Amino acid sequence: MPTIDLDPDLYDRIETHCEEGETVEDFIEELVSMYESEGRFLQEGYSE
């Protein structure tokens, strides 16, 4: 499996968005899944 190196500051920023018990890897996987299913990232509560 490939490894991605993240800047420590970015890693810390991502950690602040993780829910309790969620890893950074879980969070990134969820983001990628959202992007794949929606084709873009949507901001909650935002509509065009």
Secondary structure, 3 states (H helix, E strand, C coil): CCCCCCCHHHHHHHHHHCCCCCCHHHHHHHHHHHHHHHCCCCCCCCCC
